[in-house]
Amino acid sequence: MTQAAFDGYATAYDSWFMENNQLFESELKLYKKVLGDVRDKRILSVGCGSGLFESMLTDAQIEGIEPSRDMGEIAQKRGVEMIQFGTIEQVELEEAAYDVIYFNGSSSYIEDLTAPYEKCRRALKPNGRLILLDVPKESGFGFMYLLAKQVGTFDHDDLRDVLPQLPYPLELCVHGIWHSTEEKIDVLKAIGFEQFEFYQTLLNHPMYANEQVEEVIEGYKQGGYVAIIAHK
Ligand SMILES: C[S@@+](CC[C@H](N)C(=O)[O-])C[C@H]1O[C@@H](n2cnc3c(N)ncnc32)[C@H](O)[C@@H]1O
């Protein structure tokens, strides 16, 4: 993805979550669940965007990297300590420095995940955790975004009456490269991770995802938003 792909979309991105507030709360529950106790931990958010999720944590100091200056400057204002405006591929990370490194939705904009995840593994302390939260390619959301990307619109006969009221901004779908959860597990195993935990939310069809705040359950085969925790 080019450095500027999210530039100009910070407001659209945040507004979408604000308008889909039940969906946001479901994702936030998953985010908080997998981060766990954040006090006194050194934590890095890769592709922190506008720092919307980070701003919901009251007791954490989160470091961030973000290629979009637009998004990253908002994250800074929200308290994220930006270590670099750039991509994970460009940044140099200190070795064995972090308790947690996470990608919240950012893996879905990175084609080759191996080198970025490997870099993060080296930057984790022993017993550190790499956490990947995403829309899985195989989920209802994944199918919907891929179809919209292919046809270049949400306004398509095949999508009529089956879409959420406010679908994700099309401009951001167009840049997405969704990966399946198992594809990411394979990458993680290939670079040496052996121990995993999985949690998921957004179990309802996308069309109904904003009707209620959903629970977080274990596993990865049902959810529209899935977290992989890989233990170093
Ligand atoms: C879906 S947004 C998620 C933003 C934020 N983490 C959140 O949850 O609100 C994906 C983010 O990944 C960033 N991104 C895309 N490619 C990246 C890369 N190669 N390295 C780091 N971040 C990247 C984008 O600029 C964007 O802010």
PDBQT file of the ligand as one rigid body, heavy atoms in Angstrom, charges set to zero:
ROOT
HETATM    1  C1  LIG A 301      -7.930  -0.165   8.946  1.00  0.00    +0.000 C 
HETATM    2  S1  LIG A 301      -6.772   1.048   9.411  1.00  0.00    +0.000 S 
HETATM    3  C2  LIG A 301      -6.600   0.703  11.146  1.00  0.00    +0.000 C 
HETATM    4  C3  LIG A 301      -6.145   1.885  11.937  1.00  0.00    +0.000 C 
HETATM    5  C4  LIG A 301      -6.116   1.672  13.453  1.00  0.00    +0.000 C 
HETATM    6  N1  LIG A 301      -5.208   0.609  13.822  1.00  0.00    +0.000 N 
HETATM    7  C5  LIG A 301      -7.491   1.397  13.986  1.00  0.00    +0.000 C 
HETATM    8  O1  LIG A 301      -7.744   0.261  14.398  1.00  0.00    +0.000 OA
HETATM    9  O2  LIG A 301      -8.332   2.299  13.996  1.00  0.00    +0.000 OA
HETATM   10  C6  LIG A 301      -5.264   0.376   8.767  1.00  0.00    +0.000 C 
HETATM   11  C7  LIG A 301      -4.068   1.245   9.080  1.00  0.00    +0.000 C 
HETATM   12  O3  LIG A 301      -2.889   0.567   8.653  1.00  0.00    +0.000 OA
HETATM   13  C8  LIG A 301      -2.000   1.535   8.148  1.00  0.00    +0.000 C 
HETATM   14  N2  LIG A 301      -1.025   0.848   7.269  1.00  0.00    +0.000 N 
HETATM   15  C9  LIG A 301      -1.186   0.468   5.993  1.00  0.00    +0.000 A 
HETATM   16  N3  LIG A 301      -0.068  -0.114   5.519  1.00  0.00    +0.000 NA
HETATM   17  C10 LIG A 301       0.814  -0.135   6.552  1.00  0.00    +0.000 A 
HETATM   18  C11 LIG A 301       2.166  -0.582   6.677  1.00  0.00    +0.000 A 
HETATM   19  N4  LIG A 301       2.794  -1.160   5.664  1.00  0.00    +0.000 N 
HETATM   20  N5  LIG A 301       2.786  -0.414   7.861  1.00  0.00    +0.000 NA
HETATM   21  C12 LIG A 301       2.113   0.152   8.905  1.00  0.00    +0.000 A 
HETATM   22  N6  LIG A 301       0.849   0.606   8.835  1.00  0.00    +0.000 NA
HETATM   23  C13 LIG A 301       0.196   0.472   7.673  1.00  0.00    +0.000 A 
HETATM   24  C14 LIG A 301      -2.909   2.516   7.411  1.00  0.00    +0.000 C 
HETATM   25  O4  LIG A 301      -2.289   3.750   7.138  1.00  0.00    +0.000 OA
HETATM   26  C15 LIG A 301      -4.079   2.587   8.372  1.00  0.00    +0.000 C 
HETATM   27  O5  LIG A 301      -3.945   3.624   9.311  1.00  0.00    +0.000 OA
ENDROOT
TORSDOF 0
